[in-house]
Amino acid sequence: MRKSLFFLLSLFFLTLLTSEARVYKGQKEYIRKCKKCHDHGQEIAKSRKKRSWKKMMKSKGELLAKIHLKSRKAKHSWKYFKSSRYKKKSKHLRDFFLEYAKDSGNVPACD
Ligand code: HEC
């Protein structure tokens, strides 16, 4: 009985840690790749609700990539949005946006 409780608790913390790590990775990627054109990531995150971010980031961030590839002003981001790096990191970005989405209830700290 005690053993399984311990097991459940470890599982819980492990899940918590992994999702924290993904949010952190997403934020790092944002600062590296998006900040030169956009302001604070948490401001961008706050501009949409979770549902809208899920849509934006589904299929490896396809829609977000499309918005940029369509825009001449975003030309300097084209290489990134076409890269496999973006496809790999899109789920971290997604977690980051969801964490700070308008309806997430989280108040952003400084970045
Ligand atoms: C080279 C500059 C540039 C980079 C780098 C860039 N963006 Fe953008 N982004 C733009 C421009 C310009 C638009 C406006 C496109 C349009 O609507 O014509 C835009 C639009 C957006 C929008 C839509 C805003 C809205 O609500 O309509 C989001 C969200 C966004 N970018 C997020 C990101 C993220 C996340 C990254 C990094 C992975 C990123 N951008 C990297 C230039 C950039």
Backbone and ligand atoms as CSV (ligand in chain L), in Angstrom:
chain,resi,resn,atom,element,x,y,z
A,1,MET,N,N,0.831,-1.207,0.000
A,1,MET,CA,C,0.000,0.000,0.000
A,1,MET,C,C,0.865,1.258,0.000
A,2,ARG,N,N,1.809,1.281,0.946
A,2,ARG,CA,C,2.662,2.462,1.017
A,2,ARG,C,C,3.542,2.585,-0.219
A,3,LYS,N,N,3.961,1.427,-0.669
A,3,LYS,CA,C,4.826,1.427,-1.840
A,3,LYS,C,C,4.135,2.042,-3.054
A,4,SER,N,N,2.882,1.657,-3.242
A,4,SER,CA,C,2.209,2.147,-4.441
A,4,SER,C,C,1.914,3.643,-4.309
A,5,LEU,N,N,1.697,4.084,-3.082
A,5,LEU,CA,C,1.491,5.513,-2.876
A,5,LEU,C,C,2.762,6.271,-3.254
A,6,PHE,N,N,3.862,5.727,-2.803
A,6,PHE,CA,C,5.147,6.344,-3.123
A,6,PHE,C,C,5.360,6.384,-4.640
A,7,PHE,N,N,4.984,5.271,-5.260
A,7,PHE,CA,C,5.148,5.195,-6.696
A,7,PHE,C,C,4.305,6.258,-7.401
A,8,LEU,N,N,3.080,6.387,-6.963
A,8,LEU,CA,C,2.184,7.376,-7.570
A,8,LEU,C,C,2.716,8.790,-7.390
A,9,LEU,N,N,3.218,9.044,-6.187
A,9,LEU,CA,C,3.754,10.373,-5.913
A,9,LEU,C,C,4.953,10.676,-6.808
A,10,SER,N,N,5.827,9.708,-6.964
A,10,SER,CA,C,6.992,9.965,-7.820
A,10,SER,C,C,6.549,10.225,-9.247
A,11,LEU,N,N,5.548,9.479,-9.661
A,11,LEU,CA,C,5.049,9.655,-11.019
A,11,LEU,C,C,4.519,11.076,-11.195
A,12,PHE,N,N,3.785,11.500,-10.189
A,12,PHE,CA,C,3.205,12.835,-10.220
A,12,PHE,C,C,4.289,13.903,-10.352
A,13,PHE,N,N,5.329,13.788,-9.521
A,13,PHE,CA,C,6.380,14.797,-9.566
A,13,PHE,C,C,7.185,14.736,-10.859
A,14,LEU,N,N,7.334,13.541,-11.339
A,14,LEU,CA,C,8.064,13.393,-12.590
A,14,LEU,C,C,7.324,14.100,-13.730
A,15,THR,N,N,6.020,13.904,-13.776
A,15,THR,CA,C,5.209,14.553,-14.804
A,15,THR,C,C,5.305,16.063,-14.668
A,16,LEU,N,N,5.225,16.515,-13.428
A,16,LEU,CA,C,5.298,17.943,-13.165
A,16,LEU,C,C,6.626,18.495,-13.665
A,17,LEU,N,N,7.696,17.799,-13.337
A,17,LEU,CA,C,9.026,18.253,-13.729
A,17,LEU,C,C,9.187,18.283,-15.239
A,18,THR,N,N,8.687,17.258,-15.904
A,18,THR,CA,C,8.850,17.220,-17.353
A,18,THR,C,C,8.109,18.366,-18.014
A,19,SER,N,N,6.913,18.645,-17.539
A,19,SER,CA,C,6.186,19.718,-18.200
A,19,SER,C,C,6.813,21.068,-17.885
A,20,GLU,N,N,7.330,21.225,-16.661
A,20,GLU,CA,C,8.075,22.439,-16.340
A,20,GLU,C,C,9.251,22.603,-17.287
A,21,ALA,N,N,9.960,21.513,-17.498
A,21,ALA,CA,C,11.141,21.561,-18.344
A,21,ALA,C,C,10.777,21.960,-19.764
A,22,ARG,N,N,9.634,21.466,-20.221
A,22,ARG,CA,C,9.236,21.800,-21.587
A,22,ARG,C,C,8.849,23.260,-21.725
A,23,VAL,N,N,8.186,23.788,-20.712
A,23,VAL,CA,C,7.841,25.204,-20.738
A,23,VAL,C,C,9.127,26.027,-20.784
A,24,TYR,N,N,10.080,25.613,-19.965
A,24,TYR,CA,C,11.346,26.326,-19.908
A,24,TYR,C,C,12.078,26.267,-21.249
A,25,LYS,N,N,12.073,25.094,-21.851
A,25,LYS,CA,C,12.725,24.950,-23.157
A,25,LYS,C,C,12.052,25.826,-24.205
A,26,GLY,N,N,10.732,25.875,-24.133
A,26,GLY,CA,C,9.984,26.700,-25.082
A,26,GLY,C,C,10.327,28.164,-24.923
A,27,GLN,N,N,10.462,28.579,-23.677
A,27,GLN,CA,C,10.792,29.966,-23.431
A,27,GLN,C,C,12.190,30.292,-23.953
A,28,LYS,N,N,13.106,29.362,-23.745
A,28,LYS,CA,C,14.471,29.571,-24.221
A,28,LYS,C,C,14.503,29.695,-25.736
A,29,GLU,N,N,13.735,28.808,-26.376
A,29,GLU,CA,C,13.679,28.838,-27.836
A,29,GLU,C,C,13.071,30.165,-28.304
A,30,TYR,N,N,12.061,30.612,-27.603
A,30,TYR,CA,C,11.433,31.883,-27.961
A,30,TYR,C,C,12.453,33.016,-27.903
A,31,ILE,N,N,13.186,33.066,-26.804
A,31,ILE,CA,C,14.162,34.142,-26.633
A,31,ILE,C,C,15.219,34.080,-27.732
A,32,ARG,N,N,15.593,32.867,-28.097
A,32,ARG,CA,C,16.617,32.699,-29.117
A,32,ARG,C,C,16.114,33.060,-30.514
A,33,LYS,N,N,14.891,32.648,-30.822
A,33,LYS,CA,C,14.457,32.695,-32.214
A,33,LYS,C,C,13.374,33.715,-32.532
A,34,CYS,N,N,12.635,34.148,-31.569
A,34,CYS,CA,C,11.483,34.984,-31.872
A,34,CYS,C,C,11.632,36.403,-31.351
A,35,LYS,N,N,12.469,36.558,-30.356
A,35,LYS,CA,C,12.491,37.821,-29.645
A,35,LYS,C,C,13.032,38.963,-30.492
A,36,LYS,N,N,13.840,38.646,-31.487
A,36,LYS,CA,C,14.380,39.732,-32.287
A,36,LYS,C,C,13.282,40.462,-33.058
A,37,CYS,N,N,12.174,39.820,-33.285
A,37,CYS,CA,C,11.069,40.485,-33.985
A,37,CYS,C,C,9.875,40.765,-33.085
A,38,HIS,N,N,9.711,39.981,-32.069
A,38,HIS,CA,C,8.558,40.173,-31.190
A,38,HIS,C,C,9.043,40.570,-29.809
A,39,ASP,N,N,8.139,41.165,-29.039
A,39,ASP,CA,C,8.506,41.529,-27.676
A,39,ASP,C,C,8.498,40.315,-26.776
A,40,HIS,N,N,8.284,40.563,-25.534
A,40,HIS,CA,C,8.278,39.495,-24.545
A,40,HIS,C,C,7.363,38.346,-24.931
A,41,GLY,N,N,7.892,37.156,-24.800
A,41,GLY,CA,C,7.128,35.972,-25.155
A,41,GLY,C,C,5.848,35.847,-24.361
A,42,GLN,N,N,5.922,36.255,-23.116
A,42,GLN,CA,C,4.743,36.083,-22.283
A,42,GLN,C,C,3.629,37.032,-22.695
A,43,GLU,N,N,4.012,38.168,-23.272
A,43,GLU,CA,C,3.002,39.078,-23.812
A,43,GLU,C,C,2.290,38.424,-24.997
A,44,ILE,N,N,3.085,37.834,-25.885
A,44,ILE,CA,C,2.513,37.130,-27.031
A,44,ILE,C,C,1.639,35.980,-26.547
A,45,ALA,N,N,2.133,35.240,-25.593
A,45,ALA,CA,C,1.370,34.105,-25.077
A,45,ALA,C,C,0.020,34.566,-24.548
A,46,LYS,N,N,0.038,35.693,-23.879
A,46,LYS,CA,C,-1.164,36.223,-23.244
A,46,LYS,C,C,-2.197,36.714,-24.258
A,47,SER,N,N,-1.752,36.942,-25.482
A,47,SER,CA,C,-2.658,37.526,-26.469
A,47,SER,C,C,-3.671,36.518,-27.001
A,48,ARG,N,N,-3.498,35.275,-26.678
A,48,ARG,CA,C,-4.427,34.256,-27.171
A,48,ARG,C,C,-4.844,33.317,-26.059
A,49,LYS,N,N,-5.984,32.689,-26.280
A,49,LYS,CA,C,-6.420,31.675,-25.327
A,49,LYS,C,C,-5.808,30.333,-25.697
A,50,LYS,N,N,-5.872,29.430,-24.729
A,50,LYS,CA,C,-5.275,28.112,-24.945
A,50,LYS,C,C,-5.744,27.460,-26.228
A,51,ARG,N,N,-7.042,27.538,-26.467
A,51,ARG,CA,C,-7.587,26.848,-27.647
A,51,ARG,C,C,-6.971,27.365,-28.929
A,52,SER,N,N,-6.806,28.669,-28.931
A,52,SER,CA,C,-6.246,29.300,-30.115
A,52,SER,C,C,-4.773,28.902,-30.313
A,53,TRP,N,N,-4.053,28.767,-29.223
A,53,TRP,CA,C,-2.653,28.315,-29.330
A,53,TRP,C,C,-2.562,26.875,-29.788
A,54,LYS,N,N,-3.492,26.065,-29.291
A,54,LYS,CA,C,-3.459,24.666,-29.706
A,54,LYS,C,C,-3.628,24.555,-31.201
A,55,LYS,N,N,-4.539,25.361,-31.709
A,55,LYS,CA,C,-4.780,25.352,-33.153
A,55,LYS,C,C,-3.534,25.829,-33.894
A,56,MET,N,N,-2.983,26.927,-33.386
A,56,MET,CA,C,-1.814,27.542,-34.010
A,56,MET,C,C,-0.627,26.587,-34.065
A,57,MET,N,N,-0.463,25.774,-33.029
A,57,MET,CA,C,0.740,24.958,-32.913
A,57,MET,C,C,0.521,23.492,-33.302
A,58,LYS,N,N,-0.667,23.170,-33.782
A,58,LYS,CA,C,-0.858,21.755,-34.093
A,58,LYS,C,C,-0.136,21.358,-35.392
A,59,SER,N,N,0.018,20.084,-35.604
A,59,SER,CA,C,0.846,19.552,-36.697
A,59,SER,C,C,2.202,20.240,-36.740
A,60,LYS,N,N,2.891,20.201,-35.635
A,60,LYS,CA,C,4.236,20.776,-35.520
A,60,LYS,C,C,4.283,22.265,-35.861
A,61,GLY,N,N,3.302,22.963,-35.394
A,61,GLY,CA,C,3.329,24.413,-35.548
A,61,GLY,C,C,3.090,24.901,-36.962
A,62,GLU,N,N,2.329,24.147,-37.700
A,62,GLU,CA,C,2.114,24.437,-39.115
A,62,GLU,C,C,1.535,25.834,-39.366
A,63,LEU,N,N,0.509,26.178,-38.595
A,63,LEU,CA,C,-0.166,27.452,-38.838
A,63,LEU,C,C,0.742,28.642,-38.533
A,64,LEU,N,N,1.454,28.559,-37.431
A,64,LEU,CA,C,2.375,29.640,-37.077
A,64,LEU,C,C,3.434,29.813,-38.168
A,65,ALA,N,N,3.915,28.696,-38.674
A,65,ALA,CA,C,4.895,28.768,-39.752
A,65,ALA,C,C,4.264,29.433,-40.981
A,66,LYS,N,N,3.048,29.063,-41.286
A,66,LYS,CA,C,2.358,29.619,-42.458
A,66,LYS,C,C,2.206,31.131,-42.369
A,67,ILE,N,N,1.811,31.604,-41.176
A,67,ILE,CA,C,1.639,33.050,-40.983
A,67,ILE,C,C,2.936,33.777,-41.340
A,68,HIS,N,N,4.054,33.200,-40.934
A,68,HIS,CA,C,5.335,33.854,-41.199
A,68,HIS,C,C,5.776,33.700,-42.650
A,69,LEU,N,N,5.553,32.523,-43.198
A,69,LEU,CA,C,6.008,32.295,-44.575
A,69,LEU,C,C,5.203,33.121,-45.577
A,70,LYS,N,N,4.050,33.565,-45.147
A,70,LYS,CA,C,3.194,34.372,-46.002
A,70,LYS,C,C,3.589,35.838,-45.987
A,71,SER,N,N,4.300,36.226,-44.942
A,71,SER,CA,C,4.538,37.643,-44.732
A,71,SER,C,C,5.960,38.042,-45.147
A,72,ARG,N,N,6.035,39.045,-46.029
A,72,ARG,CA,C,7.349,39.530,-46.461
A,72,ARG,C,C,8.134,40.114,-45.296
A,73,LYS,N,N,7.404,40.741,-44.390
A,73,LYS,CA,C,8.062,41.369,-43.243
A,73,LYS,C,C,8.758,40.345,-42.355
A,74,ALA,N,N,8.301,39.125,-42.436
A,74,ALA,CA,C,8.878,38.083,-41.581
A,74,ALA,C,C,9.945,37.285,-42.324
A,75,LYS,N,N,10.431,37.848,-43.418
A,75,LYS,CA,C,11.350,37.124,-44.283
A,75,LYS,C,C,12.533,36.488,-43.550
A,76,HIS,N,N,13.051,37.222,-42.588
A,76,HIS,CA,C,14.228,36.698,-41.890
A,76,HIS,C,C,13.919,35.484,-41.018
A,77,SER,N,N,12.665,35.168,-40.892
A,77,SER,CA,C,12.340,33.993,-40.090
A,77,SER,C,C,12.052,32.777,-40.966
A,78,TRP,N,N,12.038,32.966,-42.269
A,78,TRP,CA,C,11.624,31.872,-43.161
A,78,TRP,C,C,12.493,30.643,-43.019
A,79,LYS,N,N,13.797,30.895,-42.949
A,79,LYS,CA,C,14.711,29.758,-42.869
A,79,LYS,C,C,14.414,28.929,-41.617
A,80,TYR,N,N,14.173,29.640,-40.535
A,80,TYR,CA,C,13.888,28.940,-39.284
A,80,TYR,C,C,12.577,28.164,-39.368
A,81,PHE,N,N,11.539,28.816,-39.874
A,81,PHE,CA,C,10.245,28.136,-39.891
A,81,PHE,C,C,10.203,26.954,-40.855
A,82,LYS,N,N,11.137,26.940,-41.795
A,82,LYS,CA,C,11.192,25.784,-42.698
A,82,LYS,C,C,12.096,24.679,-42.156
A,83,SER,N,N,12.817,24.987,-41.095
A,83,SER,CA,C,13.835,24.036,-40.635
A,83,SER,C,C,13.244,22.900,-39.812
A,84,SER,N,N,14.018,21.844,-39.682
A,84,SER,CA,C,13.555,20.734,-38.856
A,84,SER,C,C,13.717,21.089,-37.384
A,85,ARG,N,N,14.586,22.043,-37.128
A,85,ARG,CA,C,14.721,22.502,-35.746
A,85,ARG,C,C,13.382,23.051,-35.233
A,86,TYR,N,N,12.742,23.871,-36.073
A,86,TYR,CA,C,11.451,24.418,-35.662
A,86,TYR,C,C,10.441,23.304,-35.401
A,87,LYS,N,N,10.407,22.334,-36.288
A,87,LYS,CA,C,9.458,21.227,-36.117
A,87,LYS,C,C,9.700,20.505,-34.803
A,88,LYS,N,N,10.985,20.379,-34.463
A,88,LYS,CA,C,11.319,19.702,-33.227
A,88,LYS,C,C,10.945,20.533,-32.001
A,89,LYS,N,N,11.162,21.831,-32.117
A,89,LYS,CA,C,10.949,22.694,-30.950
A,89,LYS,C,C,9.515,23.161,-30.818
A,90,SER,N,N,8.711,22.928,-31.839
A,90,SER,CA,C,7.367,23.522,-31.813
A,90,SER,C,C,6.551,23.044,-30.616
A,91,LYS,N,N,6.798,21.823,-30.171
A,91,LYS,CA,C,5.994,21.372,-29.037
A,91,LYS,C,C,6.411,22.063,-27.735
A,92,HIS,N,N,7.664,22.446,-27.651
A,92,HIS,CA,C,8.084,23.202,-26.477
A,92,HIS,C,C,7.506,24.613,-26.514
A,93,LEU,N,N,7.538,25.204,-27.700
A,93,LEU,CA,C,6.940,26.526,-27.846
A,93,LEU,C,C,5.462,26.472,-27.460
A,94,ARG,N,N,4.822,25.414,-27.929
A,94,ARG,CA,C,3.404,25.234,-27.631
A,94,ARG,C,C,3.174,25.183,-26.114
A,95,ASP,N,N,3.977,24.416,-25.424
A,95,ASP,CA,C,3.817,24.309,-23.969
A,95,ASP,C,C,4.048,25.650,-23.287
A,96,PHE,N,N,4.998,26.371,-23.817
A,96,PHE,CA,C,5.289,27.691,-23.258
A,96,PHE,C,C,4.087,28.624,-23.439
A,97,PHE,N,N,3.524,28.631,-24.641
A,97,PHE,CA,C,2.377,29.501,-24.896
A,97,PHE,C,C,1.165,29.086,-24.064
A,98,LEU,N,N,0.961,27.796,-23.958
A,98,LEU,CA,C,-0.191,27.323,-23.189
A,98,LEU,C,C,-0.053,27.698,-21.716
A,99,GLU,N,N,1.183,27.608,-21.233
A,99,GLU,CA,C,1.429,27.925,-19.823
A,99,GLU,C,C,1.024,29.362,-19.512
A,100,TYR,N,N,1.234,30.257,-20.460
A,100,TYR,CA,C,0.974,31.667,-20.187
A,100,TYR,C,C,-0.185,32.238,-21.006
A,101,ALA,N,N,-0.994,31.375,-21.550
A,101,ALA,CA,C,-2.121,31.842,-22.356
A,101,ALA,C,C,-3.065,32.691,-21.507
A,102,LYS,N,N,-3.873,33.464,-22.226
A,102,LYS,CA,C,-4.777,34.406,-21.557
A,102,LYS,C,C,-5.612,33.740,-20.470
A,103,ASP,N,N,-6.082,32.553,-20.747
A,103,ASP,CA,C,-6.968,31.896,-19.789
A,103,ASP,C,C,-6.238,30.841,-18.947
A,104,SER,N,N,-4.912,30.969,-18.846
A,104,SER,CA,C,-4.152,29.982,-18.083
A,104,SER,C,C,-4.188,30.272,-16.588
A,105,GLY,N,N,-4.415,31.537,-16.239
A,105,GLY,CA,C,-4.408,31.901,-14.825
A,105,GLY,C,C,-3.011,32.117,-14.279
A,106,ASN,N,N,-1.994,31.969,-15.115
A,106,ASN,CA,C,-0.625,32.196,-14.662
A,106,ASN,C,C,-0.205,33.639,-14.887
A,107,VAL,N,N,0.419,34.200,-13.913
A,107,VAL,CA,C,0.937,35.549,-14.073
A,107,VAL,C,C,2.398,35.443,-14.492
A,108,PRO,N,N,2.728,36.098,-15.572
A,108,PRO,CA,C,4.106,35.978,-16.050
A,108,PRO,C,C,5.128,36.593,-15.103
A,109,ALA,N,N,6.269,35.940,-14.998
A,109,ALA,CA,C,7.405,36.540,-14.296
A,109,ALA,C,C,8.249,37.258,-15.345
A,110,CYS,N,N,9.353,37.817,-14.952
A,110,CYS,CA,C,10.206,38.481,-15.942
A,110,CYS,C,C,10.902,37.423,-16.787
A,111,ASP,N,N,11.249,37.793,-18.008
A,111,ASP,CA,C,12.040,36.840,-18.793
A,111,ASP,C,C,13.368,37.421,-19.202
L,1,HEC,C1,C,11.940,37.999,-38.877
L,1,HEC,C2,C,11.011,38.428,-37.897
L,1,HEC,C3,C,10.154,37.407,-37.157
L,1,HEC,C4,C,10.573,36.316,-36.437
L,1,HEC,C5,C,11.996,35.785,-36.256
L,1,HEC,C6,C,9.383,35.737,-35.862
L,1,HEC,N1,N,8.288,36.464,-36.231
L,1,HEC,FE1,FE,6.360,36.144,-35.615
L,1,HEC,N2,N,5.698,37.542,-36.932
L,1,HEC,C7,C,6.505,38.380,-37.689
L,1,HEC,C8,C,5.658,39.208,-38.525
L,1,HEC,C9,C,6.159,40.279,-39.491
L,1,HEC,C10,C,4.315,38.828,-38.254
L,1,HEC,C11,C,3.049,39.392,-38.873
L,1,HEC,C12,C,2.654,38.529,-40.049
L,1,HEC,C13,C,1.455,39.101,-40.741
L,1,HEC,O1,O,0.393,39.068,-40.137
L,1,HEC,O2,O,1.622,39.566,-41.834
L,1,HEC,C14,C,4.383,37.793,-37.229
L,1,HEC,C15,C,3.268,37.189,-36.656
L,1,HEC,C16,C,3.320,36.340,-35.565
L,1,HEC,C17,C,2.178,35.846,-34.829
L,1,HEC,C18,C,0.751,36.143,-35.130
L,1,HEC,C19,C,0.335,37.383,-34.423
L,1,HEC,C20,C,-1.148,37.467,-34.496
L,1,HEC,O3,O,-1.748,37.373,-33.427
L,1,HEC,O4,O,-1.668,37.606,-35.592
L,1,HEC,C21,C,2.650,35.076,-33.825
L,1,HEC,C22,C,1.847,34.350,-32.757
L,1,HEC,C23,C,4.082,35.028,-33.953
L,1,HEC,N3,N,4.459,35.814,-35.007
L,1,HEC,C24,C,4.911,34.302,-33.141
L,1,HEC,C25,C,6.257,34.066,-33.430
L,1,HEC,C26,C,7.060,33.041,-32.801
L,1,HEC,C27,C,6.584,32.089,-31.734
L,1,HEC,C28,C,8.301,33.123,-33.344
L,1,HEC,C29,C,9.514,32.254,-33.045
L,1,HEC,C30,C,9.355,30.839,-33.207
L,1,HEC,C31,C,8.280,34.197,-34.313
L,1,HEC,N4,N,7.026,34.733,-34.338
L,1,HEC,C32,C,9.379,34.614,-35.047
L,1,HEC,C33,C,7.891,38.426,-37.647
L,1,HEC,C34,C,8.705,37.489,-37.037
